Amino acid sequence: MFKNLALCAAAAAAFVALPAHAGKTLDTIKQRGQVVCGVNTGLVGLSQADSNGRWSGLDVDVCRAITAAVLDDPNKVKWVPLTAPQRFTALQSGEVDILTRNVTWTLSRDASLGLQFTGATYYDGQGFMVPAKANIKSAKQLKGATVCVESGTTSEKNLTDFSRAHNLNIKPIVFQDLSASTAAYFSGRCTAYTSDATVLASVRLKEAKDPKEHVILSDLISKEPLSPAVRRGDDEWFAIAKWVVFGLIEAEEYGITQKNVDSMLATSNDPAVMRILGKSEDTGKLLGLDKDWMLRAIKAVGNYGEIFERNLGPSTALNLSRGLNNLWSNGGILYAPPIR
């Protein structure tokens, strides 16, 4: 009997939450006093710098939230603009600590590049942009057409798959980076340009002389869950990046905003809210951080909904609806594991 009790006690002890040990990446970040984030070279709504070098966008805000959680200052970031062919090498080599750069989470990337994806921050899909005067209404009308596409992206493979599946004989014209591929499209070298729908909206707004002269077709030919990525092998840093993203989603679910976070901390009796904000439990110690890690992230950038609306939503020039990127309780598929 005593032997059985001892075994039960040992089993119970195995489930006791223990403080996390800081990983190599977190140690380096603290010593450096800065998080190095790999971002896009310039994409409205996701990551772009203004004339003063101030970065903005959904991907930028995600990195700022992680930085605030870790270093107590969302501005302690070094931004490294990366093209599609550069991005994975930069992360693998240690040039950047994290990619927050419209990267699609796929099996081949997850399993073969030495990366880990922290969870989707935007659910996208690949589409096509065509000149309005071409009177093309469907992607299946692109039979035999030339289509501009950026190399090193899922868009290149998806285009080939779509063409083969529908016997369209589409002729891809592949370019090394975003600016070259869009310049070729707007110069008339290609019948269409293909990329993620957010990229198409951004490019049309930023690059077209008259956005009304270009139509984004309603067809989506792929699933593109966009996610931050970190190097495989540092579980502590992976956990931090992952749970900050989850925390931003949970904050929206419980109505915690950048504006009301202090009052919620002071007055809320909701157990979930108190845990998220570190009032009742110190969840930060499980990540190698302090109890205010999520409080700082929300103060820095707001919850997920605020980030979306500020960078992509109806009040912005992109005017994108939440769609799939709404909370699961509001008709979308955003669903975060609980902070507890």
N, C-alpha and C positions, 0 to 999 in steps of 0.2 A: 504493500500500500504506500509506504513512504517513498519507495522507488518511483511509483507512478506519480506521486505528488511532485517529486523532484523533476521528473520529466516534463510535467505540465508547467511548472514554474519556469523551466528553461525555455520551453516553447513560447510562453507568454513574454519572456524577456526579449525574445527575438523580434517581437513586434513593437518594442519600445522605440519611439522616434529618437534618433541620435543627431546631434549637431553635425552639419556638413564640414568637411575639411576643404579649405580653399584649394581650388585646382590651379594648375600652372598658368592658364590664361588669366584667371582673376588676379593671381599674384602679380603677373606682369602688368596688368592694367592698373592696379593700385600703385605699383612702383613708378609707372610711367605717368600716372595721373591723368590718363586719357584713354578713351575707347576709340579704336580705329575702325571705322565703318566703311565698307565697300558699297558704293551707290552707283546708280546710273549716271551716264555723262550728261544727261539733261532730258527729263521727261516730265511734262506738266502734270501735277497731281500726285506723282510718285516720288520723284527726286530731281530737283533742279536748283541751281544757284541763280540769284538775281545779280544785278550789276554791282552790288556791294559785296558779293560773295556769301550772302546769307542763303542757306539751304532751306528748302521747304518741300513738303510732300508727305504722303502716307508712310512711305518707307523711312523717310527722314525722322518723322515723329516716333516711329517704333524704336529707332536707334536712340533717340533722345530719352525715351522712357526707360530703356535698359540702362543708359548712362546715369540717369537720375537715381535709379534704384541702387546702382553700384557705387557711384562717386558723389552722390548728393548734389549734383550740378549737371543739368541737361546740356550745358554748353561745353563740357569737357570732352569734345569729340573732334577727331581728325577725320575729315571726309576725303575719301579716295575715289574719284570717279573712274569707273571701269567699263570697258566695252564688253560685249557678250563673250568674245574669245578670251579676254583677260581675266574674267571674274573668278573662275574656279582655281586657276593657277595662283592668283593673288591670295586666296583663302588657304589653299594647300601649303603655300610657302611661308605663311605667317605674316605676309605683308599687311593683312587686315585681320581683325579679331572676329568679325562677323560680316556676312553679306546681308544687307537689307536692300536688295536691288532686284525687284521684279524677276525672281527666279522661280521657274516652275518645278514643283516637287514631283519627281518621277522615280520609278523603281531603279532604272539604270544609274541615275545620278546618286540616289540614296545608297545603292549597294556597291558601286564601283569607284567612286571618286574620293572616298575617305571623308565624306561629309555627313552631317546630320541636319535634317530639317526640323525646325522648332514648332511648326504648326502654321496652317494657312492664315495669312493676314488679309488675303483678297482672293475670292474665287472668280476667275476670269475664263475666257474662252477665245479661241482664235477666229478671227473674221477677215473680211476683205474690204478695202476701200477702192472705189472706182470713180472716174470722172462722171459727174451727173449727166453730161451730154452723151455718154455712151449708152444710156438708157438700159443698163444692166440691172435686173431686179433680183437675180438669184446667182449664187456661186456656181450653180450647175450650168449657167450660160457662159462660163469661162472656157469652154472647150477649145483647145488649141491656143489659148491666150498666153502671153508672157506675163509673169507675175514676179515683182521684185520682192526679195526676202533677205533677211539678215542671216549671215552664217553663224554657226555655233549656237543656234537656238532650237527649241522644240518646233518652232514655226516651219523650219526648213523640212524636217521629217514629216510633220503633219500634212504639209502641202503635197508632198510626194504620195503619201498614203491616200489622201483625199482624191487626188487625180487618178491614181490606179484603181481605187475602189469604184469610181464612177466612170471609168474609161474616158477621161477628159483630155488626156494628152497635154496637160498644162506644161508650159516651158518655164521652169524657174530661172530667174536671173539673180545670182547670189552675190551679195556684197559683204565686205568685211565688217562694216559697222552700220549703226542706225542712220547716221547722217548721209552716208553714201547711198544707202538703199532708198531713203526718202527723196533725196535729190534726184535720183534716176527716175523715180515715179513721177514727181512733179514736172520733170522735163519732158515727159511723154515717152520715155524709153520703154515703159511697161504698161500693159493694159490695166493692171491692178497692183495693189500693194497689200501684203498680208502680214499680220502680226496679232498679238493679243488685242482684244477690243479696247482696253484702256490705252494701249499704245496708239491705236488708230485715232482715237478721240484726241489724244494729246498732240499727235503729229498734225492732224488736220487743223487744230486750233493754232498751233505754233508756226507751222511751216507753209500752209496754203495761203496764197495771195488773197483768195476769197473762199473761206470754208464752205460756203453754200455751193460752190462748184464741184464739191466732192461728196460722195454718198458712202456711208458705211452700211454695207448690206446686213440684213437681219440674221443671215445664216451664221451659226457658230459651228465649227467643224471639230472642236476638241474641248476637253476639260483642261484648264490651266490653273491649278491651285498654286498661288504665289506664296512663297514662304521664306523667311530668313533662314540662313544656313550657317552652321559653325563647323569647325574641324571635328572629326570623329576622334574619340579617345580622351576627351576632357568632359567627363560626365557632369561635373559641377557647373562649368560654364554653360553647357547645354541646358541644364535644369534651370538656371537663372534666366536665360534668354526665352526659354519655353514658357516659364511661369509668369514672366512679366506680360507676355502676349495674352496668356489666359486671364491674367488679372485685369487687363484693360477691357476684355470682353465681359468678365464678371462685374466690373464696376458699372458698365452700362446697364446690365441686367438689374442691378440693385439701385439704380438711380444716383450713383455717386458721380459727380461731375467736377471739373476743374474749379468751378465757382463755389460749389457747396461742400467740398470735401472737408474743410475745417469745421463747418457746423455739423456735418454728419459725424465727424469724429467726436465732437463734444456732446451731441444729443442723442444719437441713434442707439436704440436698445436691440436692434436686429442682430442676432448672433453672427450671421454671415457678414454683415457690414463691419462689425467690430473685429472679426478675424481678418478681413481684407485690409483694414486700416491699422492693424497691429494693436488694437486697444485691449482685446481680451486674451489673445494668444500671440506668442512670438514665433510666427511661422518663418521669419527671416533666418533664424538660426539653422533651419533645415537646409538653407541655401548658402550658408556662409556669409549671410548679410545680417543687418540689424532688423528690429521689428517694424521700422518705418519704411521699408523698401518700397512697398506698393503705394503708400501714402505719397512718397516723393514722386513716383512715376505719374500718378494721376494729377498731382499739382503741376507737373511739368507740361503735360500734353493733353490732359483730360482723358475721358474714357474712349473706347473704340468708336462709338457713334459720333462723338465730337471730332475725332481725328478724320473720320470719313467725310463728315459734312464740311469741315474746314478745307479739305483738299480736293474732294471729288464730287461733292453733293450738289443739289439743285441751286444753291446760292453761289456756286463757282462757275467759271466759264465752261467747264467740262459738262456740268449739269447732268451728272450720272445719278440714277436711282440706286437705292440700296440693293434691291433684288435679292439674289442669293446671299449677299453680304449683310443681311439683316439678322437679328437675333432669331434663334429657333422659335421663340415665343411670338415673333412678329412675322412669321411666314418665310424666314430665311433659314440658313443652315449653320449659322454661327452658334457654337455650343462649346463651352469651356468646362473642363473638369473643375470641381469645386476646390477652393482654397480652404482646406481644413485638415 
